[in-house]
Amino acid sequence: MKSLLLYAFLLCSVVAQATHLRGGQIRVVSVNGLNVTVELRVITDTGSEIKVGEGNFDFGDGTTVITETKENTRIDSRLGIGLVVYTLEHTYASVGTYRLSYTEPNLTGGILNITNSIETRFYIESQVVLTGPGQSPTINFPTDPIFVCPTGREYVFSTAAIDDSSPNDFYYTYELPTPSSNVKGYKLPENLSINKENGLIKWDTKFNGQQVVGLIWILVRVNKFSKTKGFMASVWRAIQITVEDSTSKIDMTNSVTEDNNKLLVTEGKEKKVKVILSEVNSNDSLYLDVYFNKAIRSNISINKRDSIAGNMKFKIAMITLKTTSNIVSEQPYPVTVSGRSKYRVDFTFLYNTKEPTPDPIVTGVLDQEYDAVY
């Protein structure tokens, strides 16, 4: 009887630990010489009683710290989504490339594209190249990786980085890395893809040939490059997608027709982009947000209006782009439009201010495989 009770206790403990970690990312948010400030963001399930913490953070130079346990901040009560943020300070001994990582038990149980996810450790990592004064290895994202979508609708989410530096000297690539062999049975849904230039993820919510309801877990790697210095940083974003059985018909259309959503507006010219967000008429309000580099805030204007037709409601936005000499750059400015009711759908286009030049040779990229040791 005692053995049975002990087994039940241990099983409950594993299940509880495995239900509170949904996703996250590590970013180096500021650099002063060899002194860095690191931000660890962990997405949680607020329905779990287990607190985030007592995980291992590795700065990549042999220095590790154990995180304190922390209460999460609720960022979406309806969907049970919380956020825990750690801000860590560290000084490196020399310039170089460092891999920062964080691990903690465990991934959520019941993830469809991983075998026995309840016993798979949560793990994220990032890399940064420290080169000394004047460097800018940070990667900024306008939103956290929180994804809930209705089954049978195309899932469209933007993981585009929005760089606030001026001038606009950097560019990004996006990929879906393969987890290490420690993530047993991992399989990427067959129709899930990412645009390597604009970071737009698309998926038809099918797994193994069928529409699914449940949890899917993916990794996204975002790489940052300087045209003169090559590879500068990368961030792995761990994403848990929750697919719900729903009658939602949320959708977003836009007027951009160029390949890879590249929109060219040369100096002295103006173009407009029309975006229409639609949803079945329900109690949920429609919201439409636009994210962009602060360097172009004087060159972009947004007008929104609401409309209803039959059982559909709409949020319509007209985005006007005017190029002036002070923002002309060889690199594009990513602009992300995020629409949401209960669910979310995104669109990213690349605002080019001059004819694109061929991409420079990519140098300095380290390990492409997600090869963490658990």
N, C-alpha and C positions, 0 to 999 in steps of 0.2 A: 504493500500500500504506500509506504514511504517512497519507494522508487517511482511509483506511478505519479505521485504528487510532485516529486522533484522533476520528472520528465515534463509534466504539464506546466510547471513554473518556468522551466528553461525554454519551452516552446513558446509560451506567451511572451517571454522576454525577447526572443528573437523576432517574433512577429511585430512587437511594439517598436523595436529598434528599426525594423525594416519599413516602417510606414510613414516616416517623417521627412525623408529626403527626396526631393523631386528634381532638382537641377541646380545649376550654379555656374560661377565663373570666377577666375582670378585675374585682376588687372593691376599693373603697376601704374598708379595714378599720378605720381609726380617723382621727379628725379632732380637732385641737387648734388652734382658731382657723383659720388658713390653712395650718397644717402638717398634711400628710396622709401616711398610710402606705397604700401600694397593694400588693395581692397579685395577681400574675399566675400563674395555674395552667395548665399545658399538659399534656394527656394524650398519651402517646407509645406507639409500638410498640417494645417491647424487642427485637424481632427485627432492628431496623435498627442498623447500626453508626454512623449519623450522630447526633451529639449535638444537642440543642436549643440554640439560641443564635445570636448574630450577627444577630438580628432587630431591628426598629426599634420602640421604645416611645415613644409620643407622649402627653405629659401634657395636651394640648389647649390650651396657652397659648403655643405656639411652642417649648417645651422638649422635646427628644428625647434618648434615650439608646440605645445599642446594647447589647443583652444579652450577657453573657458565655456561653460554651459551658459546659454543665453535664451531668454524668451524671444519668440518671434514677434514681428510686427505684422498685423493682418493687413494685407493689401487688396484682398478681395474676399469678403466674408461669404458671399453667396457660393463661391467655388472652393472655399476652404484653403486659400492660398496665403502663405505667410512668407516673410523675408527676414533673414538674419544677416547682418553685416558686421564683419570684423575689419578694423583698420590697423595694420601692422607696420611698424617702422623698422628699418634695417640698414646697416652700413656694410657694403662689400669691401673687400680688401684691395681689389684691383678691377680694372676694366675687363670685359669678357662677356661671354654668353652664358646665361644661367637659366635653368629650368626650375620653375617654382611649382609646387604641387600640394594637393590637400587630399587626405583620405580619412574616411570615417565609416563605421558600419551604419546602415547598409542601404542598398537600393530598395525601393518599394517592392513589395511582393506582388506577384501576378502580372508582371510585365510580359506582354505577349511575344516579343521578339528576342527574349533572353531566356535561357533555361535556368530555372531556379533562381530568379533574381533576388529572392529573399535572403540568399546567402552570398550575394555579390556585393562587394564593398563599393561605396560611393567614392569616386576618384575624379579629380579634375586637375589640369595643369596648364601652365602657360610658359612661354620663353621670352626672354628679353635680352637685347644686346646693349651693354653699357659701354659707351665709347668716350665718355668724358663730357665737358661743358658743351652746351648747345644741342644736346641730343633731345629727341622727342619720341621715346618708344611707347608712349601710352596709346591705347586703343579705346575709344569711347563709343558707347552704345546708347541710343536714346531711351530704350526700354529694357526691362528685365525679360529673360526667356520664360514666359508664362504662356502656355498654350493649351487651350480647350477648344474643341471644334465639334460640330455636329456630323454624324455619319452620313455618308452619301453626298456631301458637299466637298468641293475642292478646298483643301487646306492650303492657304497661301500666307506665309509669314516671312517678313524681312528680318534678316540678321545683319543688315548693313551697318558698318561702322560709320559714324558721323564725326569727322575730324574738325575740331574747333581751331586748329592752327591757322595762322595767316602769315605768309602766303600759303596756298594750297599745294604743298610739295610732295604729298604722299599718295600712294594708291594701295589698294587691298585686293586680295584674292580669297576665295571661299571654297571650302571643300568639306566632304563628309569622310573623316578618317575612320579606319577600321580599329575597333577596340582590340586590346590585347587578348591573348588566348585565355586569360583568367576570366574574361566575360564569356561564360559558356553558352554555346548555341546562339550567339548573336547573329541576327539576320536583318538586313535593311529591307524594309518594305519595297517590293519590286518596282513600284512607280513613284517612289519618293526621290526627288532630285533637288539639286541646288545650282543656281546660276553662278558660275565661278567669278563673274565680273561684278554683279550687282547684289549678290547675297540673298536672292529671293528663293525661298524653299517652297516647293509645290508637291502635293500628294493627294491622291484620289480617295484616301482612307481605306484602301484595300490592302490586305495582307494575306499571302498565300492564296490569292485569287478570289478572296471574298471580302465584302464589306465587314468591318469589324467594329465592335464596341468594346472599349477597354483602354489599356495603357500601352504606349509605344515609347521606347527610349532611344534617342539618337545623340550623336556627338557632332558638333560643327567646329571646324577649325578656321579661324580668321587670321590671315597673315598680313602684316604691314610692311611696306617697302618704301624706301627712299630711292628716288631716281639716281642719286649720286652715291649713296652708301649701301644700297642693296637691302637685304633682310634686316629688319629692326625689331620686330616683336611678333608674337602670335598669342592668341587666346583660344582655349578650348571652351566651348559653351556646352554644358550637359543639359539636355532638354528632355523632359517627359511630356509627351503629348497625350492628353486625355480625350478620347473620342466618345461622345455621348450619343445615345439614341434620342434624336430630336427632330421636330418638324421645321426647324429654322431653315430659312432660305437666304441667309445673309450672302451678299454678293457685292463685288466692286468692279466697275468697268472704268476705262480711261481712254483718252484719245491719243495716247502715244503708240505709234506703229513702228518705230525704228527698231532694228535688231538690238537685242540686249538692253532695250529701253534707253538707248543713247540719244539724247536730245541736244542738237547743236544750235546754240544761239550766239552768234559772233558779235563782236563789239559794235554797239550802236543799234543792234537789232532787238526785237521783242517777239516772244512766242507765248501762247496760252495753252495750258493743259486742263482739260475738263475731267473731273473725277465724279462718279456717281456711286454712292453707297446705298444699297437697298436691303430691305428686310420685310417679312410679313408683318402686318399691323398687329403689334402686341403691346404689352405694358412697358416693354424695354425701350428706353430712349436710344437714339442713334448719336454716336459721337464720331467726329472725324478730326484727327490731329495730323499736323504736318511738321516733320523734323528736318532740319537742314543746318549746314555750317553757318555759324554766326557771322562769318565774313560776308555772306551774301544777303543779310537781312534787309539791306536797303535796296536790293535788286529783285526781291520776291514779294509779291502781294497775294493775298488769299481772300476771296470773297465766298461766303457760304450761304446757302438758303435751304429751307425745308420744303418738302412737297409730299402730298398723299394722293394716291390714285387707286381706287378700289380697296383691296385688302393689302396694298403695299404702301410703305412709306419710304421716303428718300431723303438723303442728305447730299446736296449737290455743291461741289466746290469748283471754282475757277481759279487756277493758279497762274499768275502772270510773271514771266521772267524777262528782265531787262538787263542786258549786259553792258557794263561800263568798263573803262580801261583799267580801273583799280582791281578788278577781280579776274582779269584774263589770266588763265593758267593752262599749262599743258595737261594737268590732271582734272578729271571731272569732279563736280560737287554732287555727291549722292543726296537725293531728296526722297524721304520715305513718307508715304501717306498711310496712316493706320486708321482703319474703320472698325468700330465695335458697337455691339449691343450687349447681349450676354456673351456672344462669341466675337471673334476678331478675324479680320481679313486685311492684308497689307498689299502695298504696291510700292516699288522703288524704281525711280528713273535716275539716269546719270546726266546731269546738267553740264554739257561741254561748252566752253567759251571760245575755243579755237579748234581747228581741225585736229583730231587726235593723231598723235605720232605713234609709230610702232613701239610696243612695250620694250623697255630696256631688258637686257639679259638679267634674269633673276639669279642673284648670288647670295650665298650665306644661309640658305634655308637648311635647317637641321632635320632631324628625324621626322619623316612624314607619318610614320606609323605611331599609333597610340600605344606606346610600349611600356606602360607603367608597370612597376613591380608592386604587387599587393602584399 
